Amino acid sequence: MKSLLFSMLFLLSFLFFLANSGEAAVPCTTVDANAAACLGFATGMAAKPSSACCDGLQQLAQTVKSVEDKKAICRCLKVSAKSLGIQDRFLSRIPRACNIKVGFPVSVNTNCET
């Protein structure tokens, strides 16, 4: 009886692990939609990040559930930054201007995998 109970407990734990490990990271479409309003400031066309920019980034920050989510968001933003002409000197000022704690330096050169 104890071995049956142990087997069932192991099986349930394993299924729980599989269910949680299969969760997808934040998709780039979500990242792009939430960060789109920041484009004017990040390219140097606006004097400061708009409230829509900060609100979108706050919403994006709330979707982070894991380190993998942070890495996925970082990778998405780097791809967009390269294609949209985002300037590092403006990009790096967005977290402070929007009062968002990121936990690492924000730059087009940030290593997303660490």
DAFENFEN-V577651 format. One record per residue. PHI is phi in radians with two decimals (NA if undefined). PSI is psi in whole degrees, -180 to 180 (none if undefined). NEAR is the number of other C-alpha atoms within 12 Angstrom. Layout:
{{PHI & PSI & NEAR} {PHI & PSI & NEAR}}
This chain:
{{NA & -41 & 7} {-1.12 & -38 & 8} {-1.20 & -34 & 9} {-1.16 & -43 & 10} {-1.12 & -44 & 11} {-1.09 & -43 & 12} {-1.09 & -42 & 13} {-1.17 & -41 & 14} {-1.12 & -42 & 14} {-1.08 & -45 & 14} {-1.08 & -44 & 14} {-1.11 & -42 & 14} {-1.10 & -43 & 14} {-1.12 & -44 & 14} {-1.12 & -38 & 14} {-1.10 & -43 & 14} {-1.06 & -46 & 13} {-1.09 & -41 & 12} {-1.12 & -41 & 12} {-1.38 & -32 & 14} {-1.34 & -17 & 13} {-1.53 & -1 & 11} {-1.16 & 135 & 15} {-1.34 & 147 & 17} {-1.25 & 170 & 25} {-1.07 & 124 & 29} {-1.28 & 151 & 24} {-1.07 & -30 & 25} {-1.09 & -38 & 18} {-1.19 & -44 & 24} {-1.06 & -49 & 35} {-1.06 & -43 & 28} {-1.12 & -40 & 24} {-1.35 & -26 & 29} {-1.73 & -6 & 37} {-0.99 & -38 & 30} {-1.21 & -10 & 25} {-1.54 & -7 & 41} {-1.04 & -42 & 34} {-1.01 & -46 & 24} {-1.26 & -43 & 31} {-1.14 & -21 & 36} {-1.73 & -1 & 28} {1.52 & 11 & 22} {-1.59 & -14 & 17} {-2.15 & 149 & 17} {-1.26 & -28 & 16} {-2.67 & 160 & 25} {-1.12 & 138 & 32} {-1.29 & 164 & 23} {-1.12 & -32 & 20} {-1.13 & -37 & 21} {-1.07 & -53 & 32} {-1.10 & -41 & 29} {-1.09 & -43 & 25} {-1.10 & -41 & 28} {-1.23 & -33 & 36} {-1.12 & -43 & 25} {-1.09 & -42 & 19} {-1.09 & -43 & 31} {-1.06 & -33 & 29} {-1.27 & -18 & 21} {-1.43 & -13 & 23} {-1.24 & 121 & 24} {-2.05 & -13 & 18} {-2.71 & 171 & 18} {-1.10 & -36 & 19} {-1.10 & -36 & 22} {-1.09 & -44 & 26} {-1.07 & -44 & 29} {-1.12 & -41 & 26} {-1.12 & -43 & 30} {-1.09 & -44 & 39} {-1.03 & -47 & 36} {-1.08 & -43 & 29} {-1.07 & -45 & 27} {-1.15 & -36 & 40} {-1.15 & -40 & 30} {-1.10 & -46 & 22} {-1.12 & -41 & 27} {-1.05 & -41 & 29} {-1.17 & -39 & 18} {-1.46 & -18 & 14} {-1.88 & 3 & 20} {1.27 & 34 & 22} {-1.25 & 136 & 28} {-1.73 & 128 & 27} {-0.97 & -39 & 23} {-1.12 & -27 & 18} {-1.55 & -42 & 28} {-0.98 & -44 & 35} {-1.15 & -19 & 28} {-1.57 & -12 & 27} {-1.11 & -47 & 40} {-0.98 & -44 & 29} {-1.17 & -44 & 20} {-1.09 & -32 & 24} {-1.70 & 2 & 26} {0.98 & 50 & 17} {-2.04 & 127 & 24} {-1.56 & 117 & 18} {-1.72 & -38 & 25} {1.64 & 2 & 13} {-2.76 & 159 & 19} {-1.14 & 135 & 22} {-1.64 & 122 & 29} {-2.79 & 156 & 26} {-1.19 & -13 & 27} {-1.78 & 6 & 22} {-1.07 & 136 & 22} {-1.46 & 110 & 18} {-1.27 & -15 & 23} {-1.60 & -1 & 16} {-1.85 & none & 14}}
